[in-house]
Amino acid sequence: MSRMDQSLFNEICLQQLRLSGVHEGETVAVLTTGDERADYASAFMWAAQKLGASTFHLRLPSPVEVSAVWRVGETGLAGNRVAVEALKAADMVVDCTFLLFSEEQFEIQGAGTRILTAVEPPELLARLMPTRELRERVEVAADRLAKAATMRITSPHGTDVTYRLGVYPTVSEYGYTDQPGRWDHWPAAFVFTGGADDGVDGTIVLAPGDVLLPFNTYVQHPVKLTIEAGFIRDIRGLPGHSSLDADLLTSYIESFDDPRGYGMSHVGWGLDERAHWHGLTQFVGGMGMELRSFYGNVMFSIGPNNELGGPNDTACHFDIPMRGCSLYLDDELIVDAGELTVPEMRPATQR
């Protein structure tokens, strides 16, 4: 349960739905599971009604068996055709369960329904309320990324990896959704695309302070990843350092018994100067969206790429935001040791 007063939560959800273009005559559905996020459902339905929209709450049952491992793409909507059809009939779905990577989400979007995922703590939703100015900067970044043929990432710790681009679309996340069939996540401020399935090669060295999601932990000991033809071929600690983080990473991937868990997925960078790298120390719950968004982070993903239209739908997934990296698009420096170089991507106060 949130520490935020319900009336304040109602108001920030009203701001969100205004940004997402909700208006009279539309239908907004709110999706939850069991007893989770009932206050979210109340707030979003109140906000939808204030804007003249029809609204309903679709509450799925809690799973009979709860897995200790986050298996992406598995949702309570699987096999529930009545529920899926109800959500497809809405103009907007507020997803408080996390449908991403699921066939059900793709089907709902395909019907023209826009989807907003909202699972972070209300206090964080309020602090990282989306803005149109931030959307403009994210879209500048997405335009640059969409035109690039290659991406190279380097770091002082030894990272030097190259992605061959152009196979998969570029996705922008700026925290609200006002276009039919669009998905976004509140809060969010980053762009990403995927390398060709066999087109990622090089070395990534995770340094202390980089972030392991969904572990929701910070790297304590360096980890060296060797990548060939789009797959991680070796994970190990560096000489003279503990191998604990490398062992944990390997053990988690191996627990899925799926070699596609070693595939390289999406890659991009964050643009929200309000987001805190230390955010995991502030809020309990959520999925680490603040860490994906913090300004100048370079984030790569391991596992599924089906959200981009790729063939890898493994349930094993990591997002790993890194600090202090440099990122080049077609040899043009875009992120310089964690600082954005393109003026139009920076906050107005930094131009």
Stockholm file with secondary structure:
# STOCKHOLM 1.0

chainA/1-351         MSRMDQSLFNEICLQQLRLSGVHEGETVAVLTTGDERADYASAFMWAAQKLGASTFHLRLPSPVEVSAVWRVGETGLAGNRVAVEALKAADMVVDCTFLLFSEEQFEIQGAGTRILTAVEPPELLARLMPTRELRERVEVAADRLAKAATMRITSPHGTDVTYRLGVYPTVSEYGYTDQPGRWDHWPAAFVFTGGADDGVDGTIVLAPGDVLLPFNTYVQHPVKLTIEAGFIRDIRGLPGHSSLDADLLTSYIESFDDPRGYGMSHVGWGLDERAHWHGLTQFVGGMGMELRSFYGNVMFSIGPNNELGGPNDTACHFDIPMRGCSLYLDDELIVDAGELTVPEMRPATQR
#=GR chainA/1-351 SS CCSSCHHHHHHHHHHHHHHTTCCTTCEEEEEEETTTTHHHHHHHHHHHHHTTCEEEEEEECCCSSCCSSCCTTCCTTTTCHHHHHHHHTSSEEEESSCCTTCHHHHHHHHTTCEEEECCSCHHHHHHTCCCHHHHHHHHHHHHHHHTCSEEEEECTTSCEEEEECSSSCCEEECSCCCSTTCEEESSCCEEEEECCTTCEEEEEEECTTCEEBTTTEECCSCEEEEEETTEEEEEEECTTSCCHHHHHHHHHHHTTTCGGGGBEEEEEEECBTTSCGGGGGTCSSSCCHHHHHBTTCEEEEESCCGGGTCSCCCSCCEEEEESSCEEEETTEEEEETTEECCGGGSCGGGC
#=GC SS_cons         CCSSCHHHHHHHHHHHHHHTTCCTTCEEEEEEETTTTHHHHHHHHHHHHHTTCEEEEEEECCCSSCCSSCCTTCCTTTTCHHHHHHHHTSSEEEESSCCTTCHHHHHHHHTTCEEEECCSCHHHHHHTCCCHHHHHHHHHHHHHHHTCSEEEEECTTSCEEEEECSSSCCEEECSCCCSTTCEEESSCCEEEEECCTTCEEEEEEECTTCEEBTTTEECCSCEEEEEETTEEEEEEECTTSCCHHHHHHHHHHHTTTCGGGGBEEEEEEECBTTSCGGGGGTCSSSCCHHHHHBTTCEEEEESCCGGGTCSCCCSCCEEEEESSCEEEETTEEEEETTEECCGGGSCGGGC
//
